[in-house]
Amino acid sequence: MRKCIASLLCLLALGFSPKAAFGDYFTDISHGFALGEVQELLVGERVVPIIEVESQTPLSQGIAIILVEPFLSSFSLSQSKELAGYLSEKGWRVVISPFNLNMLPTKSGIESANTSGQGADDQGGNNQGTGNQSTGNQSTDAQAAADPSAAEQAPASSGQSSSVIHPRSTNLTQYFDFEQTSDKLTEQLIALNNRLQNVQGYRLIVAQGMLAATFLDATSNDVAFEPDSLVTISPYWPQADVNKSISDLVANSSFPVLDLSIDGLSDWEHSTVVMRRNRAKTSLKLHYRQVLLPSSNSVFSLNQNQKTPYIQLVANNTIGWTRYLGW
């Protein structure tokens, strides 16, 4: 009975793992829309859902790709569809591409999984463990007496690697590997480029938050992913050194950048607003515009055609930016 309970606990621990969450996120997207509305994109060995919205004008401007994060503070899928509908009215064919940032397991999560996995063995060998425990304690004490540093090194060796972060850390309990995320985004961009390579027109990328920072890094490493223009919405990364480097990535980019900053969205992003603007100015970046958007833009309306003010602000600034570029 105890072994069965331990097995169930192990399965529950695996169910809350990032890999399981990765699959559930994309599965929810596929099930949340009408049949045929979600298409499949093969990214390496993974299948990623995408949503395409065709242009509503005879002459298409090109492709607008909206990268979507699985966070409440970022573009939701419904908001992305609102923005896609607005852009399609202006002649853009829009591709909504969800991207999932895998979260590394926390220290408490690993300890709970290990504890549940070892529960059956501990209970099964309880009778034999009593005699062995005293012998083990004596050998441990003798080793500690012979080498005092061994007792100090033992807890560190039994702990997890440095990649595991404490749940109450300054990263708000979420730790993401920047290089790993950039590599995964690069794979998805390759798949998108292969799918859309025969589509004529401009290439416009819209990304918010951590995905915006990751996209800037991916394009700095491979010029093949450089768009004709990028719209960043409050770009940040919850790591101090990476977050500070965003201003350099923006200033050194070779494509036009519309930098939209939403007030109060993220303290990480707020700390680099002035830095990004000044860095682009001192680097003499040719096409750069920073727009500060208010955070209080919610509204209640019974009109189903009423667009969210937040999306209206983003869409109007994006269309105005493309008009400024002469598109």
N, C-alpha and C positions, 0 to 999 in steps of 0.2 A: 504493500500500500504506500509506504513511504517512498519507494523507488518511483512509483507512478506519479506521485505528487511532485517529486524532484524533476521528472521528465517534463511534466506540464509547465513547471516554472521555467525550465530551459527554453521551451518553445515560446513562452510569453516573452522572455528576454530577447530571443531572436526576432520576435514580431515587432519589437520596438527598435530594432537596429536600423541604421541609416539605409542599408540596402533594401529592407522591407519598405521603409518609408518612400524610397525612391520609386519602387514599383507601384505603390499605392497612389502616389501623386499623379503619375501618368495614367493609371487606370481610372481614377476619378475624373480626369479630363475627358477620357474617351467615353465614359458613361454619362457625362454631364451635358452632352450636346446631342442634337438630333442625328439620326443615322445618316451617314454620308457627309456630315458637316466637318468632322475631324478626319484628317488624312494622316498617313503614316510616313515617317521619314526614317530611313535606315542610317543610323550613326554607328559605324563600326559593327559590333554585334548586338547593339541595342536598337529597339524600335521606339522612336520618339513621336508623339502626336504633334501635329501642326494644324493651324486653321488658316485657310486662304480666303481672302475677300477680293473679288474682282473689281476692277475699275469701272466706274459708272459713266465715263466719258468716252467718246469715240477714239480720241488720241490719249494714250496712256503716258503719264510722266515717267513711269519706271516702277521699281520695286521698293516698298517700304517694309522693313523687317522690324517687328516689335519683339524684343526679348523680354520674357516675363519671368519674374521670380516667384517662388511659392511663399511669399510673405504678405501679411496683411497691410504693412506700411507701403508696399509697392503696388504696381499695377496689378489689379485682379484681372481675371480673364474677361469678366463682364466690362470692366473699364477699358481693357484693350480692344474689345469689340466695338465699344463706343468710339474710340479714337480711330479704329480701322474704318468704321463707317463714315466718319468725317473726312478722313484722308481719301477714301475711295470716291467721295463726291467731288473731290478736287483733281481726280485723274490718277490716283495712285492705286496700284495693285498691292495689297497688303498681305504679308505673311506673319501670323502670330506664332512665335516659336517659344513654348515654355522651356525653361531650363531649371533643373533641380540642383541645388548646391548641397552636396552630401555633408552632413555634420559628423565630425569625429566623435566617438563615444566619450562621455564624461567618466571621471574616475569612479563615481558612485555607481554608474550603470554597469561598468565592468566588474566592480566588486560584487554587486548583487547577482550578476550572471554567474560569476565564479562560485559564489556561496550556494546558489541554487543547484549548480552542477555537482558540487561536492557534498551536498546534503545526504544523498543516498549512501555514498561510500562511508561517510562519517558515522551514520546510524548503523550501517551493516557491520562495521568493524569496531563497534563501541567496546565490546567485551575484550577483544585483543588489544585495543588501543590503550586500555588502562595500564597494562603492564609495560607496554612499549613507551608510554608517555614519560614514566619516571626515568627509564633508561635514557630516553632522548633528552630530558631536562638535565640529567647529570652530564651527558656528553657535551651539551651546549654550554653548561656552566664551566666545564673544564676547558673548552675551547676559548671561552671569553676570558678566563683567567690567564691562559697562555698568550692570547693576543687580544688586548682590549679594543683594538680597532675593528675586530671582526663583529662585535656586537653593534657598532655604529653602522657598519656597512650592510648588515643583514637586512634591515628594513628597506634600504634603498634598492638592494638587489631583488627583493620580493615585490617591489612596487612596479608600476607600469612605466612605460617609456615616457620621454619628455614631451611627446606629442599629445599625451592625454592631459587635459587641463582640468583644474578643480572647478566644481560646479559654481562656486561663488567667486569666480575670477572676474577681472575687469572686462572681459569680453562678453559679458552679459549671458553667461552659460552657453554660448555658442562659439565654437572654435572651427574655423574653416581654413583649409590649406590653400593659400593663394596660388601657388604654382600648379597644384593639382586641379584647381578650378579652372585656371587659365588653359591647361592642357585639354580638359574636357570641353570647354567652350570652343577651343580651336577645332576639335573633332566635329562638333556640331556645325561650325561655320563652314568647314570643308564640305559637309553633306549638303548644306543649304546652297553653297555656291555651285555644286554639281547639279543640283536640281534646277536652279534658276539661271544657269549659264547662257541659255538661249533666249532669255527675255531681254528685250531692248529697253533702253532708258537709263535713268539715273538709279543709283543705289543709296537709299537713305536708311540709316539705322537709328532706332529709338531704344534706349536702355536706361534703366533707373537703378540707383543704389549700388550694390556690390557688383551687379552685372555690368554696369557702366564702367567701373574701375577695371574689371577683368577684361572687358572688350578693348579698352585703351592699351592694356598690357599685351593682349594678343596681337593687336595690329602693329605694335612697336617691334614685335619679334618676327612678324611675317607680313610683308607689304601686300601679299596677295589678298588679304582680307580688308584692305583699306577701302572704305566706302567713299562715295562722292561727298557725303556729309554725315555728321553724327550729331544726334540730339541726346545730350546727357541730362538726366533728371536727378539732381542731388547725388552725385557720385561720391562714394566713400568705401572704405574697407576697415573693419573693426580691428585694426592693428596699426600701431603708431607709425612705424617706419614706412609701411606700404601706403598708409593714408596720406602721409606727407609727399610721397612720390607722385601722387595723382596730378598735382599742379605741373610737374615736369612732363608727365605724359601728355597732358593737354597742350602745353606750350610747344612741345617737340613734334606733335602730330602734324602730318602734311596735308590733312584734309580740313575743311571748315567745321567748326564746332559751335553748336548752340548750347550754352551752359545754363540750364534752368535750375534754380535753387529754390526749394520750397521751405519756407520759414518754419522752423520747429520740427521738421521731419526727423532729423538725426543730428545729434551733437557732434558726431564724427565729421559729418559733411559740413556743418556750420563752422567748424574750426579751420576749414581750408577755403572758405568762400573768397575772402580777400586775397589769400595766397594765390588762388587760381587766376583771379583777375589780374593781379599785379605781375604774376609770372608770364602770362600771355602778353601783357603790354610791354614788359622789358625785353621779351624775346622777339618782339615785332611780329607776332603772329598775324598773318594777313586777314584771315576771316575768323573772327571770334566775337561772340556776343554773349554777355551774361545778363540774365533776367531774373529778378527776385520775385517769386510768386507768393502771395499771402497763404497762410495755413488755414485760415477760417474761410472756407468757400463751400460749405455744405448748404443745401437748400431742400425744402420739401415742396413737391409739386405733384398734383394729380394727373398732369399731362404726361403720358407715356413717352411722347416724343421729346420731352425736355431732357437735354443732355446735362450731365454732371458739370457744374461750373469748373471743377478741377480739370476735367477733360477738355472743356471749351478753352480754358487758358492755355493748356498744352498744345491743343490743335491750332489755335489762332497764332500762337507764337511760332509754331512749326511752319505753317503755311506762309506767314510773313517772312520767315527766314529763307524759305525757298524762293520767294519772290525777290528778296534782296539779292540772292545769288543769281538771279536772272533765269530761273527755271520756269 
